[in-house]
């Protein structure tokens, strides 16, 4: 099973798995339109927004496992 890790770049992860955009949106992250997404990891982006990185990662990986 494919797995996305929190140290992956946001844009890299979304390019590999476009369906995860929905998960980012569910968490209130407009990452894809944000310039920071081009150089931030998923962990950095979630941390900047005060989100639970582990919960976000679980939902992302659940989405790509569907």
C-alpha positions in Angstrom: 0.0 0.0 0.0 1.3 3.5 -0.9 1.9 5.7 2.1 2.4 9.4 2.3 4.6 10.6 5.1 4.5 13.9 7.0 8.0 14.8 5.7 6.8 14.8 2.1 6.4 18.1 0.4 2.8 19.2 0.1 2.9 19.8 -3.6 4.8 16.4 -4.2 2.1 14.5 -2.3 -0.8 16.2 -4.1 0.8 15.6 -7.5 1.1 11.9 -6.7 -2.3 11.7 -5.1 -4.7 14.5 -6.3 -7.5 13.0 -4.3 -5.9 14.1 -1.1 -6.8 17.8 -1.9 -10.2 17.0 -0.4 -8.6 15.9 2.9 -6.5 19.1 3.1 -9.7 21.1 2.5 -11.6 19.2 5.2 -8.9 20.4 7.6 -9.3 24.0 6.5 -6.0 24.0 4.6 -6.1 25.7 1.3 -2.6 24.4 0.7 -2.7 24.0 -3.0 -3.2 27.7 -3.6 -0.7 28.7 -1.0 2.9 29.6 -2.0 4.2 27.9 1.1 3.0 24.6 -0.3 5.8 24.7 -2.8 8.4 24.4 -0.1 6.7 23.2 3.1 6.3 19.6 4.1 2.9 18.3 5.2 4.1 18.4 8.8 5.2 22.1 8.5 2.0 23.1 6.9 -0.2 21.4 9.5 2.0 22.8 12.3 1.7 26.3 11.0 -2.1 25.9 11.2 -2.0 24.3 14.7 -3.4 21.0 13.4 -2.9 17.5 14.7 -0.4 16.1 12.2 -1.0 12.5 13.1 -4.7 12.8 12.6 -4.2 14.6 9.2 -1.7 11.8 8.1 -4.2 9.1 9.1 -6.9 10.7 7.1 -4.6 11.3 4.1 -3.4 7.7 4.1 -7.0 6.4 4.6 -8.0 8.4 1.5 -5.3 7.0 -0.7 -6.1 3.5 0.5 -9.8 3.8 -0.6 
